[in-house]
Every structure is written in structure tokens, then in C-alpha cells.
């Protein structure tokens, strides 16, 4: 089992048919307070980056519905399964001013 505190984003494509979840494995944090501090100080840039990445990966325009910090866990016996996300702590949601 491998776990990390990571940033997550929930996105809704323009057609609104599904919610995509993205997590930042390449930038783990030692604590929730570190993650929260980083999010507070970089929200505008992170929102733009998540939207741009979604456009590049999925060729679709999406809206960030929620963004925050969570614990992500993967299991060595099922490494190709999506990570289990727990203890979500939302720091941005649609309609929240930045």
C-alpha cells in the first residue's frame, strides 16, 4: 500500500454527463496544513492549470467543481486500479470567490 496527501480536483465537462477526478501524485505533501497553505496561495494558477490539463488530456472544456486536499491510497496488489480517495478537505468549490 502506498498513500500520500495530495491535491484533488473534481471537474464537470461542458456536457455535464460525468464528474472527472484528478489528483496530483507528482506533488505529495507531508501534512494537510502544507497542502492547504499551497492551495490558498496558488488557487488561481491551479484552477487554470487543471482546466488546461483537462483540455489537453480529454479534448474537452470543463469547470472545476471542487478542489482541495485528500489522502490517496493505492494498493500494490491492484496497482492499475484508481486510488482510493479519503478525508477530502475542500478549499474551493464552484461559486467560491478566490
Secondary structure by P-SEA (a helix, b strand, c coil): ccccbbbbbbbbcccccbbbbbbccccccccaaaaaaaaaacaaaaaaaaaaaaaaaccccccccbbbbbbbbbbccccccccccccccccccccccc
